[in-house]
Amino acid sequence: MAPMGIRLSPLGVAVFCLLGLGVLYHLYAGVISSRLEAFRQSRKVDLRDLLAVSVEAAKLGGKEVKKVREGNNLEEKSKGKTREGANELLTMGDLHSHIKMFNLIRNTFPEITVNSEERYDLVDKAEIWSREIPTEILNKIEGGKDVPAESITVWIDPLDATQEYTENLVNYVTTMVCVAVDGKPVIGVIHQPFTGLTAWAFVGQGSNMRPRASYSVNSPKAIVSRSHSGKVKSFIREAFGNSTIITEAGGAGYKVLSLLDIPASEPIGQADVYIHITAIKKWDICAGAALLNALGGHMTTLKGEDIDYSGTPINEDGLVASVGLEHKAIVERLPHWDPEKH
């Protein structure tokens, strides 16, 4: 109670309280901020759960890709041209798949970074993970593979081989999800919507794929891009000779699958090495890199360097991918690579 004869002004009391709060804020803001940051950094993600979500997302996107193609509702348009002059196409299949895949992953793990080939920010809160982990994953992968959320970068390709998709060459088409931890590809999922094949791998833990029994390095079968090839054929023949068999194919996901032991029922050709000499996006290749790494293979730049799957989405340094072969020996046979020349 105020002393007799002294009346406290409500305005003065309010100002005094505000000043007091300001002093307390300045004293403790740093502490509160650091504690919030520590809480944020303490968030962990179980990679087995993220693998299951990645498989579900790839299949969900694949359903959209297939539905649009079978309904002949592509509404294709060009996003621009590549450096080689090829159109970069966008269809309703790309967009519908992106919406499903992106929102499923972000709704389940809102604290992780998700990079997609498409940029379409339609929020769909209805896309929620079923919480189901496929039996084959449960049988091969133990839970409790926790990593800090801020160390994770997810790359999704809602429709790989869009050019071939518009041409109805659907055997090349895939949807892909890749999980990189500290820039290293750890989980890869490659799904073929039109065959139902889903290849997945968790580096150091297991995979539902395996390499073939044998490969050839002396006269390898090389697989290259149909639409973004540059001067790759002359580059390969300089390395391995003019008799080298070179197959053109659409989609980086398909090309990685061509290196593996795929069931005979699936229409995928076989190759010994996958080579690309022009710029390529990381959402195109990250899932394949994880699959190969899990099976003892490699996907590197043409100089044999590891690719960092964080930061910028573009890999400017080409790539060479193999499994079941001495990768270093392949790299050493490649001619000098000049990005300006090739």
C-alpha positions in Angstrom: 0.0 0.0 0.0 1.3 3.4 -0.9 2.2 5.8 2.0 -0.6 8.1 3.1 -1.0 11.0 0.8 0.9 9.5 -2.1 -1.1 8.2 -5.0 0.5 5.9 -7.6 -0.2 6.7 -11.2 -1.4 3.7 -13.2 0.5 5.0 -16.2 3.7 5.3 -14.1 3.3 1.8 -12.7 2.8 0.4 -16.3 5.9 2.2 -17.5 8.0 1.0 -14.5 6.8 -2.6 -15.2 7.7 -2.3 -18.8 11.2 -1.0 -18.0 11.6 -3.9 -15.6 10.6 -6.4 -18.2 13.1 -4.8 -20.6 15.9 -5.1 -18.1 15.0 -8.8 -17.5 14.8 -9.5 -21.2 18.3 -8.0 -21.8 19.7 -10.0 -18.9 18.2 -13.4 -19.9 17.6 -13.2 -23.7 20.9 -14.8 -24.4 20.3 -17.6 -21.9 16.8 -18.3 -23.3 18.1 -18.1 -26.9 20.9 -20.5 -26.2 18.6 -22.9 -24.5 16.1 -22.8 -27.4 19.0 -23.4 -29.8 20.2 -26.3 -27.7 16.7 -27.8 -27.8 16.6 -27.4 -31.6 19.9 -29.0 -32.0 19.0 -31.9 -29.7 16.2 -33.0 -32.0 17.1 -36.4 -33.4 15.8 -38.4 -36.3 15.8 -42.2 -36.5 17.2 -43.0 -40.0 15.2 -46.2 -40.1 12.0 -44.2 -39.8 13.3 -41.8 -42.5 14.1 -44.7 -44.8 10.5 -46.0 -44.4 9.1 -42.5 -45.1 11.4 -42.2 -48.1 10.1 -45.5 -49.6 6.5 -44.4 -49.0 7.1 -41.0 -50.5 8.7 -42.4 -53.7 5.8 -44.8 -54.1 3.2 -42.1 -53.4 4.9 -39.8 -56.0 5.0 -42.7 -58.4 1.3 -43.2 -58.2 0.8 -39.6 -59.3 3.3 -39.9 -62.1 1.5 -43.0 -63.4 -2.0 -41.5 -63.1 -1.1 -38.4 -65.1 0.7 -40.4 -67.8 -2.1 -42.9 -68.2 -4.7 -40.1 -68.2 -2.6 -38.3 -70.9 -2.9 -35.1 -68.9 0.7 -34.0 -69.1 0.3 -30.3 -69.9 4.0 -30.2 -70.6 5.9 -27.0 -70.9 9.6 -26.0 -71.0 11.4 -24.7 -67.9 14.3 -23.6 -70.1 17.2 -25.3 -71.8 20.3 -27.1 -70.6 23.7 -26.0 -71.6 23.6 -28.7 -74.3 20.5 -27.1 -75.7 18.0 -29.7 -74.6 14.6 -28.7 -73.2 14.1 -29.1 -69.5 10.4 -30.1 -69.4 7.8 -29.8 -66.7 4.6 -31.8 -66.6 1.7 -32.2 -64.3 3.2 -35.5 -63.4 6.3 -33.7 -62.0 4.2 -31.2 -60.0 1.6 -33.7 -58.6 4.4 -36.1 -57.5 6.4 -33.2 -56.0 3.4 -32.1 -53.9 2.8 -35.6 -52.5 6.5 -36.4 -51.8 7.6 -33.0 -50.5 4.6 -32.7 -48.1 4.8 -36.2 -46.8 8.4 -35.8 -45.8 8.1 -32.3 -44.4 4.9 -33.1 -42.5 6.7 -36.1 -40.9 10.0 -34.4 -40.2 9.5 -30.6 -40.3 12.9 -29.9 -38.9 14.9 -31.3 -41.8 15.9 -29.7 -45.0 14.2 -31.0 -48.1 15.4 -30.1 -51.6 13.2 -30.9 -54.6 13.8 -30.6 -58.3 10.5 -28.7 -58.5 9.6 -25.4 -56.8 5.9 -25.4 -56.0 5.0 -24.5 -52.4 1.5 -26.0 -52.1 1.2 -27.0 -48.4 -0.8 -30.2 -48.0 -1.1 -31.1 -44.3 -3.2 -34.2 -45.2 -0.1 -36.1 -46.3 0.9 -37.9 -43.1 3.2 -40.9 -42.8 1.3 -44.1 -42.2 3.9 -45.1 -39.5 4.3 -48.4 -41.2 7.8 -49.7 -41.7 8.0 -52.4 -44.5 8.8 -55.9 -43.3 11.9 -56.1 -45.5 13.2 -53.0 -43.8 12.4 -54.3 -40.3 14.2 -57.5 -41.1 17.4 -55.8 -42.3 17.6 -52.5 -40.4 17.7 -52.0 -36.7 16.0 -49.0 -35.1 17.7 -46.4 -33.0 19.9 -45.0 -35.8 19.5 -41.5 -34.5 21.2 -38.4 -36.0 20.8 -34.7 -35.3 18.1 -33.2 -37.6 20.3 -30.3 -38.6 22.8 -32.7 -40.2 20.3 -34.1 -42.6 19.6 -33.0 -46.2 17.0 -34.8 -48.2 17.0 -34.6 -52.0 13.9 -35.7 -53.9 13.4 -36.1 -57.7 9.6 -36.3 -58.2 10.0 -37.5 -61.8 13.3 -38.5 -63.2 13.5 -38.8 -67.0 10.8 -36.2 -67.8 11.8 -36.1 -71.5 11.3 -39.8 -71.8 8.0 -39.5 -69.8 6.6 -37.2 -72.5 7.7 -39.6 -75.2 5.9 -42.4 -73.3 9.2 -44.3 -72.8 8.1 -45.0 -69.2 10.6 -47.8 -68.5 13.2 -45.0 -67.9 11.0 -43.1 -65.4 11.7 -43.2 -61.7 10.9 -41.3 -58.5 13.8 -40.9 -56.1 14.5 -39.9 -52.5 18.0 -39.5 -51.0 19.0 -38.8 -47.4 22.5 -37.2 -46.9 24.0 -36.8 -43.5 26.7 -34.2 -43.3 26.8 -34.2 -47.1 27.3 -38.0 -47.4 24.6 -40.1 -49.1 23.3 -42.5 -46.6 19.8 -43.6 -47.7 18.7 -44.0 -51.3 15.4 -45.0 -52.8 14.7 -45.4 -56.6 11.2 -46.4 -57.5 9.9 -47.3 -61.0 6.2 -46.4 -61.1 5.4 -48.4 -64.2 7.0 -51.7 -63.1 6.5 -51.4 -59.4 10.2 -52.0 -58.6 11.5 -50.2 -55.6 15.2 -50.3 -54.8 16.4 -49.0 -51.5 19.6 -49.0 -49.5 21.0 -47.8 -46.1 24.7 -47.4 -46.3 26.4 -49.7 -43.7 23.1 -51.3 -42.8 21.5 -53.1 -45.7 19.7 -53.1 -49.0 17.1 -55.0 -51.0 19.4 -54.9 -54.1 22.7 -56.6 -54.9 25.4 -56.3 -57.5 25.6 -58.7 -60.5 28.0 -61.6 -60.3 30.5 -60.2 -62.8 31.4 -57.0 -64.6 33.9 -56.2 -67.4 36.5 -53.4 -67.0 38.6 -54.3 -70.1 35.7 -53.8 -72.5 32.9 -52.3 -70.4 29.4 -51.6 -71.5 28.9 -47.9 -70.7 25.6 -46.3 -70.2 25.1 -42.5 -70.9 22.4 -39.9 -71.2 20.1 -39.7 -74.2 19.5 -35.9 -73.9 22.3 -34.5 -71.8 25.3 -36.4 -73.2 27.6 -33.7 -74.5 30.6 -35.4 -76.1 30.5 -38.4 -73.8 30.8 -41.0 -76.5 34.2 -39.8 -77.8 35.3 -39.3 -74.2 34.5 -43.0 -73.4 36.0 -44.4 -76.5 39.2 -42.5 -75.8 39.3 -44.3 -72.5 38.2 -47.8 -73.4 38.6 -48.1 -77.1 36.4 -47.7 -80.2 34.8 -51.2 -79.7 33.2 -50.1 -76.4 29.5 -50.6 -76.4 27.7 -47.4 -75.4 24.0 -47.4 -74.5 21.9 -44.2 -74.4 19.2 -44.2 -71.7 17.0 -41.7 -69.9 17.1 -41.0 -66.3 20.0 -41.1 -63.8 18.0 -43.5 -61.6 17.5 -46.0 -64.5 21.2 -45.8 -65.3 22.2 -46.8 -61.7 19.7 -49.6 -61.8 21.4 -50.9 -65.0 24.5 -51.6 -62.9 22.7 -53.9 -60.5 21.3 -57.4 -60.4 17.7 -56.6 -61.4 15.1 -59.4 -61.6 14.7 -60.7 -65.1 11.1 -59.7 -65.1 12.0 -56.0 -65.1 12.9 -54.4 -68.5 16.3 -52.9 -67.5 19.4 -53.2 -69.7 22.8 -54.1 -68.2 25.8 -51.8 -68.1 29.2 -52.0 -66.4 29.8 -48.3 -65.9 27.8 -45.1 -65.9 29.5 -42.0 -67.1 28.3 -38.4 -67.4 30.5 -35.5 -68.4 28.2 -32.4 -68.2 26.7 -30.7 -65.2 24.0 -32.7 -63.3 21.7 -32.0 -60.4 22.2 -33.7 -57.0 18.6 -34.8 -56.8 19.3 -36.8 -60.0 22.2 -38.7 -58.5 22.2 -38.7 -54.7 19.8 -41.8 -54.4 21.9 -43.8 -56.8 25.1 -42.8 -55.0 23.7 -44.2 -51.7 22.6 -47.4 -53.4 26.0 -48.0 -54.9 27.9 -47.1 -51.7 25.8 -49.5 -49.8 26.7 -52.3 -52.2 30.4 -51.6 -52.2 30.3 -49.4 -55.3 31.1 -45.8 -56.0 29.8 -42.7 -57.7 32.4 -39.9 -57.9 33.4 -37.0 -60.1 35.4 -37.8 -63.2 38.5 -37.0 -61.1 37.5 -39.7 -58.6 36.5 -37.2 -55.9 33.5 -37.7 -53.6 30.5 -35.5 -54.3 29.2 -33.3 -51.4 25.4 -33.7 -51.2 24.8 -30.4 -49.3 24.8 -26.8 -50.4 24.4 -26.0 -54.1 22.2 -28.5 -56.1 24.6 -28.6 -59.1 27.5 -31.0 -59.5 29.6 -29.4 -62.2 32.3 -32.1 -62.3 30.7 -34.9 -64.2 30.4 -38.4 -62.7 31.5 -42.0 -63.1 29.6 -44.8 -61.3 30.5 -48.4 -60.8 30.0 -51.4 -58.6 31.9 -54.7 -58.6 34.9 -53.2 -60.2 38.0 -51.4 -59.0 36.7 -47.8 -59.3 40.1 -46.2 -59.1 41.3 -48.2 -62.1 38.3 -46.9 -64.1 39.0 -43.3 -63.1 42.7 -43.6 -64.0 41.7 -44.7 -67.6 39.6 -41.7 -68.2 41.1 -38.9 -70.3 41.7 -35.4 -69.0 38.3 -33.8 -68.5 37.8 -30.2 -69.4 34.3 -28.9 -68.7 34.7 -26.1 -71.2 35.7 -28.6 -73.9 33.2 -31.3 -73.1 
